[in-house]
Amino acid sequence: MRWRQVVLLWTVVAVLAGEYWLVERTPPEQPAAPTRRRFLPVDVATVREVRIARGGRTIVSRRDAQGWTLVEPAAGPVPPDLIAAFAGALTSAEEIARVAGPEAATEQFGLDERAARVEVLTDASEPQVVTIGDPNPNGTAVYARRADGDVVLIGRQVRDYEDMLFRAVSAGHTPPAADQGAPVGG
């Protein structure tokens, strides 16, 4: 081989390496992850009162400078942190999927008399009313509906906190403290 052939081959290798480095090596652009819409467009810091009605029973709680207090039932032993957790879960819940439109039959989603009707009062806006129904078939989410809208799926955590609130009021005692070693939500 002559030295010109060697230089030519090294030039071809350099060009191919440059092309790989600049063009082929760059990772393809990943599509942006779809952002989910918040179920209740309310900031938890502005929530002043939460009313939950289910099965003929009502829980009313208000937040003041000291934190959450239970208003109804008056002598209810519900811890303020449980009320705060419910309000936080509800205001941060995202719409996982739209299931049906406003004209959908409510019975199949548990959005009838079995559902919980939640009214959230804030500092500035008018009250937000939502209905929380049954869990979906695989139990990972619950059906919910704003007063003005579609049936959507939201995270199961909202329903879990709601159940804990009603159990605490009906049992007449606070729920047991969580195991300190257990993961949050588990």
C-alpha positions as CSV (number, residue, x, y, z in Angstrom):
1,M,0.0,0.0,0.0
2,R,1.2,3.4,-0.8
3,W,1.1,6.3,1.6
4,R,-1.6,8.1,-0.5
5,Q,-3.9,5.1,0.0
6,V,-3.2,5.1,3.7
7,V,-4.0,8.8,4.0
8,L,-7.1,8.4,1.9
9,L,-8.4,5.5,4.0
10,W,-7.7,7.5,7.2
11,T,-9.5,10.4,5.8
12,V,-12.5,8.3,5.0
13,V,-12.5,6.8,8.5
14,A,-12.3,10.3,10.0
15,V,-15.2,11.5,7.9
16,L,-17.3,8.5,8.9
17,A,-16.4,8.9,12.5
18,G,-17.4,12.6,12.4
19,E,-20.7,11.8,10.7
20,Y,-21.5,9.2,13.4
21,W,-20.5,11.6,16.2
22,L,-22.5,14.5,14.9
23,V,-25.5,12.8,13.3
24,E,-26.0,9.3,14.4
25,R,-25.0,9.6,18.0
26,T,-27.5,12.2,19.0
27,P,-30.5,10.5,20.6
28,P,-33.8,10.9,18.9
29,E,-36.1,13.5,20.5
30,Q,-38.5,11.9,23.0
31,P,-42.1,13.0,22.7
32,A,-43.2,15.1,25.6
33,A,-45.1,13.2,28.3
34,P,-48.7,14.2,28.2
35,T,-49.6,16.4,31.1
36,R,-52.7,15.5,33.0
37,R,-55.3,18.1,33.9
38,R,-56.0,18.7,37.5
39,F,-59.4,17.4,38.5
40,L,-60.2,20.3,40.8
41,P,-58.5,23.6,39.7
42,V,-58.1,24.9,43.3
43,D,-54.9,25.6,45.3
44,V,-55.0,23.8,48.6
45,A,-53.7,26.9,50.4
46,T,-56.9,28.8,49.4
47,V,-59.3,26.1,50.7
48,R,-61.2,27.3,53.8
49,E,-64.0,24.8,54.2
50,V,-64.7,21.2,53.1
51,R,-68.1,19.6,53.3
52,I,-68.5,15.9,52.6
53,A,-71.9,14.2,52.5
54,R,-72.4,10.5,52.0
55,G,-75.1,8.1,52.9
56,G,-77.1,10.6,54.9
57,R,-74.1,11.7,57.0
58,T,-72.2,14.9,56.7
59,I,-68.7,16.0,57.7
60,V,-67.9,19.8,57.7
61,S,-64.5,21.1,58.5
62,R,-63.0,24.6,58.4
63,R,-59.5,25.9,58.3
64,D,-58.4,28.9,60.3
65,A,-55.0,30.2,61.4
66,Q,-54.5,27.2,63.8
67,G,-55.3,24.6,61.2
68,W,-58.3,22.3,60.4
69,T,-61.1,21.9,62.8
70,L,-64.2,19.7,62.6
71,V,-67.4,21.6,62.7
72,E,-69.9,18.8,62.1
73,P,-70.3,16.5,63.9
74,A,-69.4,18.9,66.7
75,A,-67.8,16.3,69.0
76,G,-66.1,14.3,66.2
77,P,-62.6,12.9,67.0
78,V,-61.2,13.5,63.5
79,P,-57.5,14.5,63.6
80,P,-56.8,17.8,61.7
81,D,-54.0,16.0,59.7
82,L,-56.5,13.6,58.2
83,I,-58.7,16.5,57.0
84,A,-55.7,18.3,55.6
85,A,-54.6,15.0,53.8
86,F,-58.1,14.7,52.2
87,A,-58.1,18.3,51.1
88,G,-54.6,17.9,49.7
89,A,-55.4,14.7,47.9
90,L,-58.5,16.2,46.4
91,T,-56.9,19.4,45.2
92,S,-53.9,17.7,43.7
93,A,-55.8,14.8,42.0
94,E,-55.3,14.6,38.3
95,E,-57.7,13.3,35.7
96,I,-56.3,10.0,34.7
97,A,-58.8,9.4,31.9
98,R,-62.2,10.7,30.7
99,V,-64.7,7.9,30.9
100,A,-68.0,9.4,29.8
101,G,-69.7,12.7,29.1
102,P,-72.1,14.7,31.2
103,E,-75.1,12.7,29.8
104,A,-73.8,9.4,31.1
105,A,-75.9,7.3,33.5
106,T,-74.5,7.8,36.9
107,E,-75.4,4.4,38.4
108,Q,-72.8,2.5,36.5
109,F,-70.0,4.7,38.0
110,G,-71.4,4.8,41.6
111,L,-72.2,8.5,41.1
112,D,-75.8,8.1,42.4
113,E,-77.0,8.1,46.0
114,R,-74.0,5.9,47.0
115,A,-71.6,8.6,46.0
116,A,-69.9,11.2,48.2
117,R,-70.8,14.8,47.4
118,V,-67.9,17.1,48.3
119,E,-68.1,20.9,48.4
120,V,-64.9,22.9,48.6
121,L,-65.1,26.5,49.6
122,T,-62.1,28.8,48.9
123,D,-61.1,32.3,49.6
124,A,-61.9,33.8,46.2
125,S,-63.8,31.5,43.9
126,E,-67.3,30.1,44.2
127,P,-67.7,26.7,45.8
128,Q,-66.5,23.7,43.8
129,V,-68.8,20.7,44.0
130,V,-67.6,17.3,43.0
131,T,-69.0,13.8,43.3
132,I,-66.8,10.8,44.1
133,G,-68.1,7.4,43.1
134,D,-67.1,3.8,43.0
135,P,-63.6,2.4,42.3
136,N,-62.9,1.3,38.7
137,P,-62.9,-2.5,38.1
138,N,-59.3,-3.0,38.8
139,G,-59.4,-0.8,42.0
140,T,-56.7,1.6,41.1
141,A,-58.8,4.7,40.7
142,V,-62.3,6.1,41.4
143,Y,-64.9,7.6,39.2
144,A,-65.5,11.3,39.9
145,R,-67.5,14.2,38.3
146,R,-67.4,17.9,38.8
147,A,-70.8,19.6,38.9
148,D,-70.3,20.8,35.4
149,G,-68.6,17.9,33.7
150,D,-67.6,14.6,32.4
151,V,-67.1,11.4,34.4
152,V,-63.4,11.0,34.9
153,L,-61.0,8.7,36.8
154,I,-58.9,10.1,39.6
155,G,-56.5,8.5,42.0
156,R,-57.9,6.1,44.6
157,Q,-56.2,8.1,47.4
158,V,-59.0,10.6,47.5
159,R,-61.6,7.9,48.3
160,D,-59.3,6.3,50.8
161,Y,-59.0,9.5,52.8
162,E,-62.8,10.0,52.6
163,D,-63.4,6.5,53.9
164,M,-61.0,7.2,56.8
165,L,-62.8,10.4,57.7
166,F,-66.2,8.6,57.9
167,R,-64.7,5.7,59.8
168,A,-63.2,8.1,62.3
169,V,-66.5,9.9,62.8
170,S,-68.6,6.7,63.1
171,A,-66.2,4.9,65.4
172,G,-66.0,7.8,67.8
173,H,-62.2,7.6,68.0
174,T,-59.3,8.6,65.9
175,P,-57.8,6.1,63.4
176,P,-54.7,4.3,64.7
177,A,-51.4,6.0,64.0
178,A,-49.6,4.8,60.9
179,D,-46.6,2.5,61.2
180,Q,-43.6,4.8,61.1
181,G,-41.7,2.3,58.9
182,A,-44.4,1.9,56.3
183,P,-44.2,3.9,53.1
184,V,-46.6,6.8,52.6
185,G,-49.9,5.7,51.2
186,G,-49.1,2.1,51.8
